[in-house]
Amino acid sequence: MTLNSDFISLITGTLSDITDPAKLLDAITATDPVVSLRVNPRKPAVVPWEGAEPVAWCENGVYLPVRPLFTLAPELHQGRIYVQDASSMFIHLVIRQLCQSSAPLTYMDACAAPGGKTTAAIDALPAGSLVVANEFDPRRAGVLRENLVKWGYPDIIVTQGDTAAFRRIDGMFDIVAADVPCSGEGMMRKDPEAVSQWSPGLVDECVERQRQIVSNLMASLKPGGYFIYSTCTFNKEENERMVEWMADNYGMESVSVDLPEESGILVSRPRNGMECYRFMPHLVRGEGLFMAVMRKPGDITEHSSLNDNKKKKEKTRSNTRPDKITAQCEQWISEPHNYMLTVNNDLITAFPKHYLPQLDIIRRHCRVIQAGVAVATVKGKDLIPEHALAMSPLLSKDAFPGVELTLEDALTYLRRDSIKLPDNTDRGFVTVNYGGFPLGFVKNLGNRSNNLYPQGWRILRPA
């Protein structure tokens, strides 16, 4: 690998007070990336790969000695594991330490695709917290939605669009995270495109974009709330200098994170007394990551717009179908008293009643592509269960008969091919399971079954 001479000059000229630039450059060009994943605590998987080792800063994270063919691991498609660089799992530790009580919080991931940091945050937040995940790029927003559906957390809103929309959402969030678009220097070891696209001009463009994103998000963070800023790059302009800029322009105060012993995580301290965390591939088993945790000045108060929004609740409620239509869906979910069932274009979704005011506000300003859990589609006189329901803990265990599949049959199902069910299987909708957790639904017609796995998510690789 040949690195840009300007990049080499930048690293050697500006990072010598933080680390040994020669060792960093050598790690980028002469060492291999590591393989790591997180296990979903809500539907845990037994990691079957021999030699797995724990990630020091994430209790659900493990390193693997080799990279298996994850496409052929049903656990990946069930949302029981997420393949993620270990450095990026640091947000799990950060949020664990920020959440000092079990009271639910409002959390936004502003640059969320493909969903790795969002799912890591979900697992660290108090139960029942509202999670809003936004992505600017429409294609990447679709990938984000898919990964969050598989992870299965129900109290979630996925939006697609510019972060400028959040300028109009005043003081809603206790925590805002922004893994901002950056020059990608921390990805050079595993992504040749990150090497080829780098230039000093790209760094300048990223700084301008990062300042705009941060400015867009500040109004939506409650006074006293926490802002988590991160990049996957090394240079100070997009990292320490950005943190200084936030302190100067918004009065942001540094928040310290207790680090595991001998973790290899570097702490840098720019001016204004800020504390920043750097992951360097010559010191940690992971790719490049920068993160800073800050607190917005002021005392946390209730979201001021909620009282003004009470009159808007009826708009959401008016989308509900008569009890005759939704009663069956209520039998399919485990907590019908806590969720509002609504219908939009024949899609029935379940959304937590407690967060309806927040959903109304967000819908007024943002493009919502998912809210809560898609439960069923109305087709004529029939209700067809949605795949998202199978992925969610809202699925009532008694709603449908279930069939456990072998690995071979599970992969056949994930390719969206027809599978043979046992002769004594009840007719109608059936959950097919692997390792005790649902893969999805089929409709058993007796002599055959219709595979209901989403067409666009099927695996194309042969065994």
N, C-alpha and C positions, 0 to 999 in steps of 0.2 A: 504494500500500500504506500503510495506517495502522497504526502500531505502538502497542501498549499504553503508556499514559503511565507506568505503574509500571516497565515495562521500560526506557523511555527514561531515567527517573530512576536506575534501577539502573546502567545503562551509564555515564551521565555522572558519577555520583557515586562509582563504585568503580574504573573502569578508566583514569582520567586519568594514573595513574602508569605505565601500560603503553603506552598508545597515545592517539591523538587520538579521543575518543569521537564527535565530530561527523562525522569522516571515516568511521568505522565505520558509524554509523547511515545516512549517505548511501549507502554501498556496499550496505547491506541493502535500502534502499528504491528506489534509482535505477539500479542496475547489474544486468546479466544474469549468470546462472550460466555457467560455462565447461563445455565438453564434453571429456572425457578418457577414456582406456581404457588397459588393460595388455594386453600380448601374453604368451601362455603360452610360456615358453622351451622346454618339453618338446615342444610341437607348434606351432612359431611360424607366425604368419600375416604375410604382407606387407600392411601397412596401406595400402589402396589410395586413401585419401582425400588429395587434394592439399592441401598447406599444413600437414601435421602437424608439430608441434614437440615436442621432448623435454621431459619433466618432470625438473627438476633433481635431485630426490631419489629417483628410481626409474628405473633404466636400461631397464626394460621399459615405461615409461609414456610416453604421448604426448598432447598436446592436439590437438583437431580444430577447424578454423575454424567448422564448422557441425555441427549434430547430424543425422546420417543416420538413415534408418529401420533401426535395428539389427535389428528383428524379421525383416527380409528379408535379413540377412547370415548365410549359413550358418556363418561362422567363430564367431559367437556361440554357436550351438547345438552346435558341435563342441568348445567349451571352448578355443578358440584365442585368443579375446579375452575380456576382462571389462570392462564399462563401469563405471567407478568414478571418483568425485571424486578429483582429484589430491592434495588434502590427505591423504586417507585412505591414499594410497600411502606415506606417510612411514614406516609400520611396516616396510616393506621395508628401508629404509636402517637403521633402528634394529636390526633383527635381523641384518642383514649385519655391523654393527659389534659386536654382542654375540657372534657366532659366530667366535671367533678361530682355530678349528681346523676340520678337516674331519670330526671325529668326530660321529656322529649324536647327536641330542639328543631329549629328550622335551618336547613343546610342547603347551600347552593354550590354546585360545581359548574363554573361558568364556561369552561372550555373542556368539555367532558369526554368527547370521543377519544378512543373506542370504548371507554368505560372502566378501565382498570382501577384508576384512583377513585372513581365513584363507588365501585363495589367494595373497595378496601375501606372507604369512609363509612359506607352503610354498615359494615360489620363492626365498626368501632363506636358508632353513634348509639345513644340510648334507644331502647325499643320504642317504637311509635313515633320517631322523629320524621318530619316531612323532608324529603330529599327532592330538590329541583336540579335536573341535569340539562344543561344547554350546550348545543353545538351549532356553530355557524354554517358549516358545509353540509348541504342536504344529504349527500351520499354518506358521509361519515355519521350524520345524525341517524340514518337508518341502521348503521352498524351498532351505534350506541344503544338504540332502542332494542335491537335484538339481544345484545349482551345483558341489558338490564332485565328484559323479560325472562331470560334464562336464569339469571341470578335469583329472581323470584320475590324481590322485596315489594310489598303492595303499596306502601304509602309514598308514592313517587309521581313526579310530573316530569316529562321529557319535553323540552322545547327546542325549536330550531330557528336560529336567526342571529342577528347582530346583538352584541351585548348592550348596544345603545338603548334597547328596549327597557333595560333594567334601571335606567336613569329615572323612569317614571314610576318605579315601584319603591316607595319610600319606607325604609327601615323595616323590611320584612324578615331579614335573616340574622340568626345568631352567629353563624359561621359562613363565610364565603371563601371558596377556594378557586384559584385561577392558575392552572398549569398552562401558562400563556404560550402562544406560538413563538418559536425562537429559532436561532441559527443552527441548532441541532448538533453542536460540537460533541456533546455527550453520547451521541448515537453513532459516531464515526467508526467505532470498532466493529459494529455489526451491520452497518448500512452504508454501502459504497456511495449511494446517492447523497448522503450527508457530507461526504468528502468532496464530491464533484460540484455541488451547488454552493459551497461556502465561498464567501467573499467579504471583504470589509464593508462593502455596500449593503450586503444582506444584513449584517449586524446593525447598521444604522437604520435600515427599514424596520427591523424587528423592534428596536428600541422605541421608535415612534408608535408602532402598533401596540406595544405593551403599555405605554403610557395612556393611550386612548382607551384600552380595555380596562385598566385600573380606574381611570376617571369615570368610565361608564358604570362601574360596579359600586363605587363608594356610597352612593345615596341609598342603595338597597340594603346595606349593612347597618344593623342597629348600632346606636351609640353604645360603646362598651363591648361590641361584638368583635369577633376574631377574623382576621384576613390571613389566608395562607397563600403565599406567592411562591411559585416554583417554575423552573425551566429545566430543560435537559441540555444545557450548554455550560461552557466553562468561563467565558470571558466576563470581566467585571462590569462592562457596560450594561449588560442585560441582567446582571445579578446584584452585586453590592451597590453599584451606582443607582440602580432602580430602587433599591430599598432606601437609600439615602433620599432619593427624590420623593418617595412616599412619605418619609418622615418630615421633610421640608414643606411639602405641599398640603399634606392632610394631617399632620401631627401624629402619625402612627407611632405607637410605642412598641418596643421589642418585647417578645414573650420568649422565655427560655424553655428549652425542652431537655428533660433528663435523659441522657443517652446511656445505652447499655455499655458496660465496661468492655474495653478493648474492641469496640465496634469498628474502628478505623474511620469513623465519620469525623471530618474536619470541621472545626468551628472557626469562622472568620468574623472579625469585629470591625466593620467600617465605622466611620464617624457617626455621631448622634447616639452612640451607645447601643447600636443595633447588634443583634446576634444572628448569624446566618449559618446554615449547615450545608456542607459540600460532600458529595460522594464522588470519589476519584477511583477509576478502575485499577490503579496500582496499589490502592489501600483497602478497598472493599471488594467483595464478590458481587459486582453489579456494574451497571453502566453509569455514565455521568448524570448527576442530579444536583440541583441547587434548590434549597427551600429556606424560606424565612417565615416566621409566624409573628404577626403583629396584632395589636389591639387598637381599635378605634377609640379616640377620646370620648369620655362621657359615661353615663350610667345606663345600663340596659333598661329599656322601658317597653311596655306593650306596643305592638304595631299600631300606630295611630290611625291607619286607614281602615282598620277592621270595623270600627264602630260606624264609619260612614258607609260601609259596604253591606250592612245587615239587610237593607232593603233590596239588595241585589240577589239575595239567596233564592227568592222565588223564581228567578229566571232559570237557575239550575234545576230546581225541583220540578219545573214545568215540563222538563224533558222526560220525566218518568212515565212509563206506560202504566195502564191499569194493573191492579194486583193480579189479575188473571194471567197477564203476560210475565210478570216478574216473580210471581210466587214460586215457580219451578226453579228459577235461578237462585232464589234465596235458600232453597234446599241443597244447592250445590256448594255453597260457601259456608265456611265454619263460623263466621262472625257476622251474620246478616244484620244484627242490631247496631253494629259499629260502622256499617258501610251503606252509602247511598247508591242504589242501582238506577242508572240512567240509560237512555237509549238515544243513539244518534246514528242515523242512516242504518238502522237495523242492527247496530252493534251495541250490546249491553255491556256496560262496564260497572265495576264496583270501586267507589272512591270513598276514603274515610270521611265521615260526616264532620269530624272535628276540623278538617282543613278545607271545607267548602268555601269559606270566605277568601282564603289565600288563592284557591283555584280560580275563583271569579276574578280577582285582581289580575292574576297572571294572564288569564285568557283575554282580558281587555287590552293587554299590551304586547303579548307574545303569541307566536304560533305554537300551539300545543299539539304534539303528535302522539302523546300518550298521557293519560291521567288515570292512575290507579291500575286496576287489573281488568283486561278484557275477559269477560266471563262467557259470553255466548253470542251467536249471530242468529237473528230471526230469519228463517227461510220459510215463507208461507206460514203454515201452522206449526212448523217444527222449530225447535231450538237446538242449535248445533254448538257443542262446547268448544271454546277457543283454546288454542294451544297454551296461551298465557295462563289460563286457569290451571292446567296440568303442572306448570312450572312454579306455581305460587303456593305458599302455605295456607292460603285461603281455601284451597280445595278441600271440601269435606271428605274424610276418609270413607264415609259410607255412601257417597253420592253415586259412584259407579263401581261395577265389578272390576277387579284388576287381575291381570295375568303377568307373571314374572317371565322374562325372556332370557334366553341364553345370550352370550356375547354375539354369536353368529346371527341370531334372529334380531338382536338389537341393532346391529349394523345394517341388516336388511331393511328394518323399519326406517332407520335414519336415511337410507337411500330412497325412501318413499316407495319401496316395492311392497308387494302384498306378502303378508306373513300368515302362516297357518296357526290358528288358535286351537286350543284343546277342544275336543268334541262337546264337552259339557259346559262350555262358556256361554253365559247368558247372551241372548241377542240384544242388539242395541249398542249404545255407546259403552266402550270399555277402555280403561286406562291400561296401557302396556308399560311395564316397569322393568328397571334394571338395577340390581343392587338394592332393592327395596324402595326405590324412588321412581316417580313417573318419568317416562320418556315422552309421552304424549297420548293421544287418543286414536282409536280405530272405531269403526262402526261394524259390528259383527252382524252379517246377514245370514248366517247359518252355513251356507256352502262356501262362502268367501267373506273377506273383510275389506272394507275401504280404509286405506291409510290416510289419516288426517294430518300428518306432519306437514308443516308449512312448505310449500313448493320451493320457495326461494332459499330455504335454509338446508335443503337436503345435501348430503355429502355425495360428491361425484367420484371420489377416488375408489377404485376397486380394492378388494381385500388383498 
